[in-house]
Amino acid sequence: MTNVAIFAASDLEYNLVKAILSDWKAINYQNQLLGGQGFCGNTLVELFCTKMGPKNATQQAKIALDNTKAKIVIITGLAGGLSQECQQGDLVIYKNCYFLPSDNASLDSPINCDQKLTSLIINTLQSNSLTIHQGDGITLPWVVCKADQKKSLAKNYKTIAVDMESYQILSAAKEKALPATVLRVISDDASGDLPNVNLAMNEMAEVNNLKMLVELVKHPILAARFLLNLKKSISVLKDCLPKILNQSFQEVLE
């Protein structure tokens, strides 16, 4: 039996993974880290919710990996598409991940994903006729809401997808010498704008529900598309994660 740690950021992503697990058992970790464990086939999954943003991911990933017996780390959830080829609902798996702390900062050194684990996931999913893109991802402390900003990131950094947590969790896994990779689904592609959800978040990426509602109401068409795409993207992950977790993972650990 293989023990796999899965990291999700939002409650939506966390509950998605939780829903595919059997014999679920919530576990009280220190500092209010939300987590628990269950089974997917013969794989014991330890699931952790870091909350959104690099600051939360830095803190929570360290706590989680200090308390887990997992031998493999998978980071999953939603991502924004940067490359034109990455369409809503497509899967992306990272080769390397970069971190850009601010607009004026330079990129931190990239962290690579484990090649064996990445290959196992790709080989598993390719047999299911899913659209998968492999390339470099980038982690930012804000949501990229404008199409021109997405295209700029793709051009300047040669990245195909963006999220808010992967770099920090990969860093924590690397410190523990654990094979880790990032598998995400594109919730918004490079061609479309989003409501400016950053206006509803503080520096810890905590969402003010009232401010979020105001921003969505201000842009009803963008908001409707945003929410519909979230639902569609989550269903893609719900379908593919059990296929991945029903592996032995022995080749990754050899």
Secondary structure, 3 states (H helix, E strand, C coil): CCEEEEEECCHHHHHHHHHCCEEEEEEECHHHCEEEEEEECCEEEEEEECCCCHHHHHHHHHHHHHHCCCCEEEEEEEEEECCCCCCCCCEEEEEEEEECCCCCCCCCCCEECCHHHHHHHHHHHHCCCCCEEEEEEEECCCCCCCHHHHHHHHHHHCCCEEECCHHHHHHHHHHCCCCEEEEEEEEECCCCCCCCHHHHECCCCCECHHHHHHHHHHCHHHHHHHHHHHHHHHHHHHHHHHHHHCCCCHHHHC
